[in-house]
Amino acid sequence: MSATVSIVSRIAQELGARDAQVLAAVQLLDEGSTVPFIARYRKEATGGLDDTQLRTLEERLLYLREMEDRRAAILSSIEEQGKLSDELRALILAADTKARLEDLYLPYKQKRRTKAMIAREAGLEPLADALLADPSLSPEAEAAKYVDSEKGVADVKAALDGARQILMERFAEDAELLGALRDHLWDSAVLVSTLADGMAEKGAKFSDYFDYREPIKAIPSHRALALFRGRNENVLNLKLVPGDEAAVPEGEVFRGPGQCELKIARRFNVADHGRAADAWLAETVRWAWRVKMHLHLELELTGRLRDAAEEEAILVFARNLRALLLQAPAGQKPTLALDPGIRTGVKVAAIDGTGKVVETTTVYPFPPKQDVMGALMAMASLCRKHKLELVAIGNGTASRETERLVVEMMKRHPELKLQKLVVSEAGASVYSASELAAKEFPDLDVSLRGAVSIGRRLQDPLAELVKIDPKSIGVGQYQHDVNQSRLGRSLDAVVEDCVNAVGVEVNTASAPLLARVAGLSGTVAANIVAFRDRNGPFASRDALKQVERLGPKAFEQAAGFLRVMNGVNPLDSSAVHPEAYAVVERIAQATGRDVKGMIGDVAFLRSLKPAQFIDDRFGEPTVRDILKELEKPGRDPRPEFKTAEFKDGVETMEDLKPGMVLEGVVTNVTNFGAFVDIGVHQDGLVHVSVLANRFVKDPHEVVKPGDVVKVKVVEVDLKRKRIALSMRMDETPVPRQDRAPADRGPGGRGPQQRGPAPKVPSTPFSGGALADAFARAKKK
């Protein structure tokens, strides 16, 4: 069986798909096709594999191909050594994990000279073999036969020590034994965390882990990453203890052989029958476990825990990012964007419906200037001058004070008919200081760029957030503690899938947005914008072929996701791929309708039978997709726009009282619950146990970032800046005293907690803001 066939079959089994489906997807990926393109436009080839399945397939394909490369290298290495037997080859070919491969390779792996090697060179291997094969032999008497000062064996003790080193290495390199011990430890071992000497004060945020133990396989992702962070900061000591030893009362010495030592002994037929060498062999087993195998397996299993924790954390981040990117857009409405500030003033940007900046200024309604009237007049003037409809207010420091300022303006000028909204500004500071922002707004101050970003992300969250490194948006858990390459790959895939699911208007999109379209690189995206600037709007998709470096393959991959509104061909504004335009024309000819007249005629389109229009190239799935797309061409898959209304008079944690029912916005979802912004500059936690009036295993089943929810205040801890919320409206939950440690992260801080901001002197429009939203990203 070839490696490719083996890989295809394995992935097919994991996905619950047919080999032919997976093989087709693999071939398309190898030819340079992207996941969004394959998922949408090659359903016949893959049997309808969706983007989620294809992303999993792509990830597993990378892993398994790496494993096949390693398998080939191992076979080659052992063969070069002249030690590759048919049996060993079969075992290596059958190995189904990287760990199993490495176990089999361990005895043949090139390594530094070990004590066992030196002992073999001294001719002590026959002694080791004899004692293991016949425990009735006297170790001392046998060892005396091997004493030879010229070979470095000075006495009986030296001979026995050398024989022991040989057996210890043999035990530690037995692949079957390692596999059994690994499985046993994963099922039964306990990870113990203790405080490092002198670190109690410095590591206070890890206090939940100063004396902590939990079965390794039961540790959830967020706790595992907290433990590893504590160890990395030299606050915690971690040790993996076999289950039988972990059960011994603290302070007592464990003297009996543990299950791991017994497994080693049984593997090599070591037992206490009162024979001359039994005690020596038992001690050799103990040394093999304590000195060689325990540490090796501890490192491997804690690595396995970390990998699993990272994978889960990356999954959580990816799901949150997807929800954030696919938030409902406010649409092309002229917007007044406000980036609140106290001493430095409120940065103001007027943005037209296309996101273009038309005017900027800074107002100073708060101390020390406290120019309230000047601020009101300036903002009202901008709204009137540019016919603005929305007011976007960043949710950082002085957000609620600025919101009150806007409310006052709206009361004084009802004719403006404004709608105010509070917008998350997480990552806005990162964008403002980026090279991209500098190129986009070379003449605009960094602080004003932040205001522009806040306004644009209200109009179209996806189009603006693609400009920011996903890791800076702050919707993950421990995102800076995980493998950054894997995280980046996962988040890039999410952004790509979201952008292509929505589609991109080629005549208005920025280069960063275009660069996320399937098949388009950053260079080609920039070339599209440059071509558009020189020649005016594209009249058709076909005109894109004139763009430099946009070749046939790139056009094939990208065209279906690019929209040309009001172009020459009405199909150019839809998700129908240009390669399938002939299908639409065939439908038009068969039904006597023109293409433009068919579009939007739902009753007519639903009366057609897709099977009548298939051909050798386009099957029923594609025809069905085409008819569905023609019903509402270019429809936006994102939900209807709605916002939360923060309660007047509830602006700081001090204003909160248990039992209050408030409206808020979900800012982050983790495995242990959801964080909700209720307008007090400190996100509250809805623990998974009170997300609904039913058992909830995964919080993502109930909420996602951007959701507007109603919550009840359960508990307010001003000292530790914690807010406990509940989404159970029909009861008053009691805070759980037995909640698992660090459900909010080290020191009880959740990913969306905001650090303290400077106190704000009392003014008509200030309420003592407690935090800056940027702290969420900085704390990670």
C-alpha positions in Angstrom: 0.0 0.0 0.0 1.5 3.4 -1.0 1.9 6.2 1.5 -0.6 8.4 -0.4 -3.3 5.7 -0.4 -2.7 5.0 3.3 -3.0 8.7 4.1 -6.2 9.0 2.0 -7.8 6.0 3.7 -6.9 7.1 7.2 -8.3 10.6 6.6 -11.4 9.2 5.0 -12.0 7.0 8.0 -11.5 10.0 10.4 -13.9 12.2 8.4 -16.5 9.5 7.8 -16.1 10.0 4.1 -15.3 7.9 1.1 -11.7 7.4 -0.1 -12.7 8.9 -3.5 -13.9 12.1 -1.8 -10.7 12.6 0.1 -8.5 11.7 -2.8 -10.2 14.3 -5.0 -9.8 16.9 -2.3 -6.1 16.0 -1.9 -5.5 16.3 -5.6 -7.3 19.7 -5.8 -5.2 21.0 -2.8 -2.0 19.7 -4.4 -3.0 21.5 -7.6 -3.2 24.8 -5.7 -6.9 25.1 -5.1 -8.0 26.8 -1.9 -10.4 25.3 0.6 -13.2 28.0 0.0 -13.0 27.3 -3.8 -13.1 23.5 -3.4 -16.0 23.7 -0.8 -18.1 25.9 -3.0 -17.3 25.1 -6.6 -16.0 21.6 -6.6 -18.8 19.7 -4.8 -19.1 17.1 -7.5 -15.5 16.1 -7.2 -15.5 15.9 -3.4 -19.0 14.6 -2.9 -20.0 17.8 -1.0 -17.2 18.0 1.6 -17.8 21.3 3.4 -15.2 23.9 4.5 -14.9 22.6 8.0 -14.2 19.0 6.8 -11.8 20.3 4.2 -9.9 22.4 6.8 -9.6 19.2 9.0 -8.5 17.3 5.9 -5.9 19.9 5.1 -4.5 19.9 8.7 -4.4 16.1 8.9 -2.8 15.8 5.4 0.1 18.0 6.6 0.5 15.9 9.8 0.4 12.6 8.1 2.7 13.6 5.3 5.2 14.8 7.9 4.8 11.4 9.6 5.4 9.6 6.3 8.6 11.6 5.7 9.8 10.7 9.2 8.9 7.0 8.6 11.0 7.0 5.4 13.9 8.7 7.2 13.8 6.2 10.1 13.7 3.2 7.7 16.6 4.6 5.8 18.7 5.2 9.0 18.1 1.7 10.4 18.8 0.2 7.0 22.1 2.0 6.7 23.1 0.6 10.1 22.4 -2.9 8.7 19.8 -3.6 11.5 16.5 -3.4 9.5 14.8 -6.8 9.9 11.6 -7.8 8.1 9.8 -7.8 11.5 11.1 -4.3 12.4 10.2 -3.0 8.9 6.6 -4.3 9.4 6.3 -2.7 12.8 7.6 0.7 11.5 5.2 0.6 8.5 2.3 -0.2 10.8 3.1 2.6 13.3 0.1 5.0 13.3 1.5 7.8 15.4 4.7 9.8 15.6 5.2 8.7 19.2 5.0 5.0 18.1 7.5 5.7 15.3 9.9 7.3 17.7 9.6 4.4 20.2 10.5 1.9 17.6 13.5 4.1 16.4 14.8 4.7 19.9 17.2 1.8 20.1 18.7 2.7 16.7 18.8 6.5 17.1 22.2 8.0 16.9 23.1 9.4 20.3 26.0 10.5 22.5 28.0 7.7 24.1 26.0 6.4 27.0 27.1 4.4 30.1 25.4 1.4 28.5 27.5 1.9 25.3 30.7 2.0 27.4 29.6 -1.1 29.3 29.1 -3.0 26.0 32.5 -1.9 24.7 33.9 -3.3 28.0 32.3 -6.7 27.1 29.6 -6.6 29.8 26.6 -7.4 27.7 26.9 -11.2 28.2 26.8 -10.6 32.0 23.6 -8.6 31.7 22.0 -11.2 29.4 23.0 -14.1 31.7 21.6 -12.5 34.9 18.3 -11.6 33.1 17.9 -15.0 31.5 18.9 -17.0 34.7 18.1 -15.2 38.0 19.4 -18.2 39.9 23.0 -17.1 39.1 24.8 -15.2 41.7 25.4 -11.6 40.5 28.7 -11.3 42.3 30.1 -14.6 41.2 29.1 -14.0 37.6 30.5 -10.4 37.7 33.8 -11.6 39.0 34.4 -13.3 35.6 34.3 -9.9 33.9 36.7 -8.0 36.0 39.4 -6.6 33.7 41.3 -3.4 34.6 42.5 -3.1 31.0 38.8 -2.8 29.8 38.0 -0.4 32.6 36.2 -2.9 34.8 38.1 -2.5 38.0 36.0 -4.8 40.3 32.8 -6.7 40.8 30.8 -3.6 41.6 31.9 -1.9 38.3 30.9 -5.0 36.3 27.5 -5.1 37.9 27.0 -1.4 37.4 27.8 -1.7 33.8 25.5 -4.7 33.3 22.7 -2.7 35.0 23.3 0.3 32.7 22.9 -2.1 29.7 19.6 -3.5 31.1 18.3 -0.1 32.0 18.8 1.2 28.5 17.2 -2.0 27.1 14.1 -1.6 29.3 13.9 2.1 28.5 14.0 1.5 24.7 11.4 -1.2 24.5 8.7 0.1 22.2 5.9 -2.1 23.4 6.7 -1.3 27.1 6.9 2.4 26.4 3.5 2.3 24.7 1.9 0.4 27.7 3.5 2.7 30.3 2.4 5.8 28.3 -1.2 4.6 28.1 -1.2 3.7 31.8 0.2 7.0 33.0 -2.2 9.0 30.8 -5.2 7.1 32.3 -4.0 7.2 35.9 -1.3 9.7 36.6 -1.8 13.0 38.6 -0.2 16.3 37.7 0.9 17.9 41.0 1.6 21.7 41.2 3.4 23.3 44.1 4.7 26.8 44.8 8.3 27.5 44.0 10.4 28.8 47.0 10.0 32.5 47.6 7.5 33.1 44.8 4.3 33.4 46.9 4.0 37.2 46.5 5.3 37.6 43.0 3.1 34.7 41.8 -0.1 35.6 43.7 -2.1 35.4 40.5 -1.4 31.7 40.4 -2.5 31.1 44.0 -5.1 28.5 42.9 -2.2 26.3 41.9 0.1 26.6 44.9 -1.1 23.2 46.1 -3.0 21.6 43.3 -3.4 18.1 41.9 -5.6 16.7 39.2 -5.6 13.6 36.9 -3.6 14.7 33.9 -6.2 13.4 31.4 -9.0 15.4 33.2 -7.3 18.8 33.1 -9.2 21.2 30.9 -7.4 23.4 28.4 -7.5 26.7 30.3 -6.2 25.2 33.5 -3.4 23.3 31.7 -2.2 26.5 30.0 -2.4 28.4 33.3 -0.2 25.7 34.9 2.3 25.9 32.1 2.4 29.7 32.3 3.0 29.5 36.0 5.9 27.1 35.4 7.4 29.3 32.7 7.3 32.2 35.0 9.1 30.1 37.7 6.2 30.4 40.1 5.1 26.8 40.0 6.8 23.4 40.1 5.0 20.7 38.1 5.5 17.0 38.6 3.7 14.0 37.1 3.0 11.4 39.8 1.8 7.8 39.0 -1.7 7.3 40.3 -0.7 4.7 43.0 2.0 7.1 44.4 -0.3 10.1 44.2 -2.7 8.3 46.5 -0.2 8.0 49.4 -0.8 10.4 52.2 1.4 13.5 52.1 4.6 13.1 54.1 4.8 9.3 53.8 7.4 7.7 51.7 6.2 5.3 48.9 8.2 2.2 49.3 6.4 -0.6 47.4 6.8 -1.2 43.7 4.3 1.0 41.7 2.3 -0.2 38.8 4.9 1.2 36.3 7.7 -0.8 37.9 5.5 -3.9 37.9 4.8 -3.5 34.2 8.6 -3.3 33.5 9.2 -6.3 35.6 6.5 -8.4 34.0 7.7 -7.4 30.5 11.1 -8.8 31.2 10.0 -11.7 33.5 11.6 -10.2 36.6 10.0 -11.5 39.9 10.9 -12.1 43.5 11.2 -15.9 43.9 14.1 -15.8 46.3 16.7 -16.5 43.6 20.2 -15.1 43.8 19.7 -12.3 41.2 16.1 -11.4 41.9 16.9 -8.5 44.2 19.5 -7.2 41.9 17.1 -7.3 38.9 14.3 -5.7 41.0 16.7 -2.8 41.8 17.6 -2.6 38.1 13.9 -2.3 37.3 13.5 0.4 39.9 16.5 2.4 38.5 15.3 2.0 35.0 11.9 3.5 35.9 13.1 6.3 38.3 16.2 7.4 36.3 15.4 6.8 32.7 11.7 6.2 31.9 9.8 8.4 34.4 11.3 11.7 33.3 11.1 10.7 29.6 7.4 9.9 29.9 6.7 12.8 32.1 8.1 15.2 29.5 6.2 13.4 26.8 2.8 13.3 28.6 3.0 16.9 29.8 3.8 17.8 26.2 0.8 15.8 25.1 -1.3 17.7 27.6 0.1 21.0 26.3 -0.6 20.0 22.7 -4.2 19.1 23.5 -4.7 22.3 25.5 -3.2 24.4 22.7 -5.4 22.7 20.2 -8.5 23.4 22.3 -7.4 27.0 22.9 -6.8 27.5 19.2 -10.2 26.0 18.4 -11.9 28.4 21.0 -10.1 31.4 19.5 -11.0 30.3 15.9 -14.7 29.9 16.8 -14.8 33.3 18.6 -12.9 35.0 15.7 -15.4 33.5 13.2 -18.3 34.9 15.2 -16.7 38.3 15.6 -15.9 38.6 11.9 -19.4 37.6 10.9 -21.1 40.1 13.2 -23.9 42.0 11.5 -22.7 45.1 9.7 -24.5 48.4 10.3 -24.2 49.0 6.5 -23.1 51.9 4.4 -24.3 54.6 6.8 -22.4 57.8 7.4 -20.9 57.6 10.8 -19.4 59.8 13.6 -16.6 57.7 15.1 -15.4 58.6 18.6 -12.3 57.2 20.3 -12.9 58.3 24.0 -10.1 59.8 26.0 -9.8 61.9 29.1 -6.7 64.1 29.3 -5.9 63.6 25.6 -9.4 64.3 24.5 -12.0 62.4 22.5 -10.8 61.8 19.0 -13.5 62.4 16.4 -13.7 61.2 12.8 -16.6 61.7 10.3 -16.8 58.8 7.9 -19.0 58.6 4.8 -21.1 55.5 3.9 -18.1 53.9 2.0 -15.8 54.3 5.0 -14.0 57.3 3.6 -12.7 59.8 6.1 -14.2 63.2 5.4 -13.2 65.2 8.5 -11.5 64.8 11.8 -11.0 66.7 15.0 -10.4 66.3 18.8 -12.7 67.6 21.5 -11.9 68.0 25.2 -15.1 67.6 27.3 -13.3 66.2 30.3 -10.7 67.7 32.7 -8.4 69.4 32.6 -10.0 71.5 29.8 -13.6 70.4 30.4 -14.9 72.1 27.3 -18.3 70.4 27.3 -20.1 73.0 25.2 -17.3 73.2 22.7 -17.4 69.4 22.3 -21.2 69.3 21.8 -21.1 72.0 19.2 -18.2 70.5 17.3 -19.8 67.0 17.1 -23.3 68.4 16.2 -21.7 70.5 13.5 -19.9 67.5 11.9 -23.1 65.4 12.0 -25.1 68.2 10.3 -22.4 69.0 7.7 -21.9 65.4 6.6 -25.4 64.1 7.2 -24.2 61.5 9.6 -26.6 58.8 10.8 -24.7 56.7 13.3 -22.4 57.5 16.3 -19.8 54.8 17.0 -18.3 55.1 20.5 -15.2 53.0 21.5 -15.6 51.0 24.7 -12.3 52.0 26.3 -11.5 54.6 29.0 -14.2 57.2 29.4 -16.6 55.3 27.1 -19.6 55.8 29.3 -18.8 59.5 29.9 -18.5 60.0 26.2 -21.8 58.1 25.7 -23.5 60.5 28.0 -22.0 63.4 26.0 -23.5 61.9 22.9 -26.9 61.4 24.6 -26.8 65.1 25.6 -26.1 66.1 22.0 -28.9 63.9 20.7 -31.3 65.6 23.2 -30.3 69.1 22.1 -30.4 68.2 18.4 -33.2 65.7 17.8 -33.4 66.8 14.2 -30.2 65.0 13.5 -31.9 61.6 14.1 -28.8 59.9 15.3 -28.4 56.4 16.6 -25.5 55.7 19.1 -23.7 52.5 19.5 -20.8 51.3 21.7 -18.2 49.4 19.7 -15.4 47.2 20.9 -12.1 48.8 20.2 -9.9 45.8 20.9 -7.0 45.8 18.5 -7.7 49.3 17.3 -4.5 50.6 18.9 -2.5 47.9 17.2 -4.0 48.8 13.8 -3.5 52.6 14.4 0.3 52.1 14.9 0.7 49.6 12.1 2.5 50.1 8.8 -0.8 49.5 7.0 -2.5 52.3 8.8 0.4 54.6 8.1 0.1 53.9 4.4 -3.7 54.2 4.5 -3.6 57.5 6.5 -0.2 59.0 6.1 -1.4 62.5 7.1 -3.6 61.4 10.0 -2.4 61.3 13.6 -2.2 57.8 15.2 -4.9 58.5 17.7 -7.3 59.7 15.0 -6.7 56.5 13.0 -8.1 54.6 16.0 -11.3 56.5 15.7 -11.6 55.8 12.0 -11.1 52.1 12.7 -13.8 52.1 15.4 -16.3 53.7 13.0 -15.5 51.4 10.1 -15.8 48.3 12.2 -19.3 49.4 13.0 -20.1 49.8 9.3 -18.5 46.5 8.3 -16.7 44.5 11.0 -15.3 42.0 8.5 -13.8 44.6 6.2 -12.0 46.4 9.0 -11.0 43.6 11.3 -9.1 41.8 8.5 -6.6 44.7 8.8 -5.7 43.6 12.3 -3.6 40.6 13.3 -6.2 38.2 14.6 -4.1 37.6 17.7 -4.5 41.2 18.7 -8.3 41.2 18.7 -8.4 39.5 22.1 -11.1 36.8 21.8 -9.0 33.8 22.8 -7.8 32.2 25.9 -4.1 32.1 26.5 -3.4 32.9 22.9 0.1 34.0 23.5 0.9 30.7 25.3 0.1 28.4 22.4 2.1 27.4 19.3 2.1 30.6 17.3 2.6 28.9 14.0 -0.4 26.7 14.5 -2.5 29.5 15.9 -1.6 31.8 13.0 -2.5 29.0 10.4 -5.8 28.4 12.1 -6.8 32.0 12.4 -5.8 32.8 8.8 -8.0 29.9 7.7 -10.9 31.4 9.7 -10.4 34.9 8.2 -10.2 33.4 4.7 -13.4 31.3 5.1 -15.3 34.3 6.5 -14.2 36.7 3.8 -15.1 34.2 1.0 -18.4 33.3 2.7 -19.5 37.0 2.5 -17.9 37.9 -0.8 -16.0 41.1 -1.6 -17.0 44.1 -3.7 -14.0 44.5 -6.0 -14.6 48.2 -6.6 -14.6 49.3 -3.0 -12.5 46.7 -1.1 -9.2 47.6 0.5 -6.1 45.6 -0.4 -6.0 43.8 2.9 -9.6 42.6 2.4 -8.8 41.5 -1.2 -5.7 39.7 0.0 -8.0 37.4 2.0 -10.0 36.3 -1.1 -9.2 32.8 -2.2 -6.3 32.7 -4.7 -5.2 36.3 -4.2 -1.9 37.2 -2.7 -1.0 40.5 -1.1 0.8 41.6 -4.2 -2.1 40.8 -6.5 -4.5 42.5 -4.2 -2.4 45.6 -4.2 -2.2 45.4 -8.0 -6.1 45.2 -8.2 -6.4 48.4 -6.1 -3.7 50.2 -8.2 -5.4 49.1 -11.5 -8.7 50.4 -10.1 -7.2 53.7 -9.1 -5.6 54.2 -12.6 -8.5 53.0 -14.7 -11.6 53.5 -12.7 -14.1 50.8 -11.4 -14.0 47.3 -13.0 -17.0 46.9 -15.3 -16.9 43.1 -15.1 -15.2 40.2 -13.5 -13.5 39.4 -16.8 -11.7 42.8 -16.6 -9.8 41.5 -13.7 -7.7 39.4 -16.1 -6.0 42.6 -17.1 -4.5 43.0 -13.7 -0.8 42.3 -13.5 0.1 38.9 -12.0 -3.5 37.8 -11.8 -3.2 34.7 -13.9 -5.7 32.0 -14.9 -5.3 30.0 -11.7 -5.8 33.0 -9.4 -8.8 34.1 -11.5 -10.3 30.6 -11.2 -9.9 30.6 -7.4 -11.0 34.2 -6.8 -13.6 35.1 -9.3 -16.6 33.5 -7.6 -15.9 35.4 -4.4 -15.5 38.8 -6.0 -18.5 41.0 -6.7 -18.9 43.7 -9.4 -22.0 45.5 -8.5 -24.0 47.2 -11.3 -21.6 45.8 -13.9 -22.1 44.8 -17.5 -23.1 41.2 -16.6 -25.7 40.9 -13.8 -24.2 37.6 -12.8 -21.0 39.4 -11.8 -22.7 40.6 -8.6 -23.6 37.0 -7.6 -21.7 34.0 -6.2 -22.2 32.2 -9.5 -18.7 31.4 -10.8 -17.9 32.7 -14.3 -17.1 29.2 -15.4 -20.7 28.3 -14.8 -22.3 31.3 -16.6 -23.1 28.9 -19.5 -25.3 26.9 -17.2 -27.4 30.1 -16.5 -27.6 30.9 -20.2 -28.7 27.4 -20.9 -31.5 27.7 -18.3 -32.5 31.0 -19.9 -32.7 29.6 -23.3 -34.6 26.5 -22.2 -37.2 28.6 -20.3 -37.4 31.5 -22.7 -36.4 34.0 -20.0 -33.5 36.5 -20.1 -30.8 36.2 -17.4 -31.6 39.6 -15.8 -35.3 38.7 -15.6 -34.7 35.4 -13.9 -32.7 36.9 -11.1 -34.8 37.4 -8.0 -37.9 35.5 -9.4 -38.0 33.1 -6.5 -41.2 31.3 -7.6 -39.9 30.7 -11.1 -36.5 29.5 -10.0 -37.9 27.1 -7.4 -40.2 25.6 -10.1 -37.1 24.5 -12.1 -35.7 21.0 -11.7 -31.9 21.1 -11.4 -31.4 17.6 -12.9 -32.6 19.0 -16.3 -29.6 21.4 -16.6 -26.7 19.2 -15.6 -23.9 18.3 -18.1 -20.5 16.5 -18.1 -18.9 19.3 -16.1 -21.6 20.6 -13.8 -23.6 18.2 -11.7 -26.8 18.6 -9.7 -25.1 20.1 -6.6 -23.7 23.0 -8.6 -26.9 23.6 -10.5 -28.9 23.6 -7.3 -26.4 26.2 -5.8 -26.8 28.4 -8.9 -30.6 28.4 -8.7 -30.4 29.2 -5.0 -27.9 32.0 -5.6 -30.1 33.5 -8.4 -33.0 33.9 -5.9 -31.0 36.4 -3.9 -27.7 37.2 -5.7 -24.9 38.3 -3.5 -27.0 37.9 -0.3 -25.0 38.6 2.9 -24.9 35.5 5.2 -24.4 37.7 8.3 -27.3 38.3 10.7 -29.5 41.3 11.0 -27.9 44.3 12.8 -28.8 45.0 16.4 -27.2 46.5 19.4 -27.3 46.4 23.2 -28.5 49.3 25.3 -26.5 49.8 28.4 -28.6 50.8 31.4 -28.4 54.5 32.3 -26.9 55.1 35.7 -25.0 51.8 35.7 -21.5 52.9 34.6 -19.1 51.5 37.2 -18.8 48.3 39.2 -19.9 50.3 42.3 -23.3 50.9 40.5 -24.0 47.2 40.3 -26.3 45.4 42.7 -27.1 41.7 42.9 -30.4 40.9 41.2 -30.0 43.7 38.5 -31.1 42.5 35.0 -29.0 44.2 32.3 -28.4 44.0 28.6 -24.9 43.4 27.4 -22.7 42.2 24.6 -20.8 38.9 24.6 -17.1 39.8 24.2 -15.5 36.4 24.5 -16.5 32.8 24.9 -14.2 30.2 26.6 -14.6 26.6 27.7 -15.7 27.7 31.2 -18.2 30.4 30.3 -18.8 33.7 28.5 -17.6 37.2 29.2 -20.2 40.0 28.8 -19.7 43.7 28.5 -22.4 45.4 30.5 -21.0 48.9 30.2 -19.0 49.2 33.5 -15.5 48.8 31.9 -15.1 45.4 33.4 -16.6 42.3 31.7 -18.6 40.0 33.8 -18.4 36.2 33.7 -21.4 34.0 33.0 -20.1 30.7 34.2 -21.0 27.7 32.0 -23.2 26.4 34.8 -25.6 29.4 34.5 -25.6 30.0 30.8 -29.0 28.4 30.4 -31.8 26.5 32.3 -30.3 23.2 31.1 -27.0 21.5 31.2 -24.5 23.1 28.9 -21.3 21.2 27.9 -20.0 23.7 25.5 -20.7 27.5 26.0 -20.4 28.0 22.2 -23.7 26.1 21.9 -25.4 29.0 23.6 -23.6 32.2 22.8 -20.9 33.7 20.6 -19.0 37.0 20.5 -21.2 39.9 19.5 -24.4 38.4 20.8 -26.7 40.8 22.6 -27.9 39.0 25.8 -29.8 39.7 29.0 -27.9 38.9 32.2 -28.6 39.0 35.9 -26.0 40.3 38.4 -25.2 37.6 40.9 -22.2 38.8 42.7 -19.8 41.9 42.6 -16.3 41.6 44.1 -14.9 45.1 44.0 -11.6 44.1 45.6 -10.8 41.5 43.0 -12.7 43.3 40.2 -14.9 40.3 39.5 -18.5 40.3 38.3 -20.5 37.1 38.4 -23.5 37.1 36.0 -26.2 34.6 35.1 -28.4 34.1 32.1 -30.9 32.2 34.1 -33.7 34.8 34.6 -36.0 32.6 36.6 -33.7 32.1 39.6 -31.0 33.8 41.7 -28.0 31.6 41.4 -25.7 31.2 44.4 -22.0 31.7 43.5 -20.3 28.3 43.4 -17.8 27.9 46.2 -16.5 24.7 44.7 -15.8 26.0 41.3 -12.7 24.5 39.6 -9.6 26.7 40.2 -8.6 29.4 37.8 -11.8 29.3 35.7 -10.9 32.9 34.9 -7.3 32.3 34.3 -4.3 32.9 36.6 -5.5 34.9 39.6 -9.1 34.6 38.5 -8.7 37.1 35.6 -10.7 36.3 32.5 -9.4 37.0 29.0 -11.6 40.0 28.8 -10.9 41.7 32.1 -9.8 45.3 31.8 -7.1 46.7 34.0 -7.6 49.9 36.1 -7.6 53.2 34.4 -6.8 56.6 36.0 -9.6 57.9 38.1 -11.7 60.6 36.4 -12.6 63.7 38.3 -16.4 64.2 38.5 -17.8 66.2 35.6 -21.3 66.4 34.1 -20.3 63.7 31.7 -17.9 61.5 33.6 -18.5 58.5 35.9 -15.1 57.3 37.0 -14.1 54.9 34.2 -12.3 51.9 35.7 -10.5 50.4 32.7 -9.1 50.7 29.3 -10.2 48.1 26.7 -6.7 47.9 25.3 -5.6 46.2 28.5 -7.3 43.1 27.3 -4.9 42.7 24.4 -1.8 43.8 26.4 -2.4 41.4 29.2 -2.2 38.4 27.0 
